[in-house]
Amino acid sequence: MDYSMIGKIEKAKRYSQERERFQFNNFKVAVKGDNNTHNVSYDNGDWKCDCEFFTLHSRCVHTMALVNILETMVKVEPVAAE
């Protein structure tokens, strides 16, 4: 391995630890729930999930879990008390 690649690998490790460098704009992910797998999508702050709870409340365990995982890497709207 050449020295330039070693430097790139070290830089990649540093970047991966600096989460503020990353912002997801859109993605789709399958979340395996206790009963079913649910399809979740994110597009510039707009979450969607195919579970029934999301349809009624505009948030669900699947989207909230992804917000927890991605922390500062996605836009999050404040949660109003219901």
N, C-alpha and C positions, 0 to 999 in steps of 0.2 A: 504494500500500500504506500502511495506517495505522501509526502508531507502535506500537500495541499488538501488531500482528502481527510487526513487526521484533523486538520484545523477545522474543516467543515463539520465533521462529526462532533467535535467539541462544541462548536457554535450551536449546532442543532440541539444538543443536550441542554445548553444554557437557555436557548429560546423556549424549549419545552417546559422549563421550570418557571418561565415568566409569562403567566397566563394572560396578563394585560396586553400582550402583543397580539392576541388572537380575538377576532370577533366573527362569529358565525353569521352569515347572511341568510342562508337557507339550507335545509337538509330534510331528509326523510329517514325515519328509523322505525324498526319493529321492536316493540317492548313486550317481553313475555310476562304477562300478568299471572296471577294465581290460577285463573280459569281459562283465559284466552290470550292470544297474542294480539296486540293492538298496534295499528299504524298511526304514527305521530309525524306531523310535518311542522316545519318552522320556516316562515318566510318574512324576514325583516320585522320581527316583533309579533307576527301573527301566528299563533299556535293553532293547530287542529289535531283532534284525535277522534278515532272512529268509535270510541266507547260511548255508551248511553249517558254516563255522568257528565262527560264533557259537553254533550249536546244541551244539557239542561243548565250547566253552570259556567261554561266557557273556560273551565280548568278541571283538571282531574289528577289522580295520583300519578299517571304516566307523564303528563307534562310537568308537574311539579318536581318529580324525580329528576327529569332531565335538566330543569333549571338548577337544581341542587348540584348536579354533576358538573354542569358547564359554568356555574357561578358567573363570573364577570364577562364571559364570552358571548352572552346573548343579552338582548334588551329585555328588561322585565318591567311590566306594568305593575304599579302598586296593587295589592290585593285589598279590596273593600270588604268590610265585615258584612256578612250576609245575615 
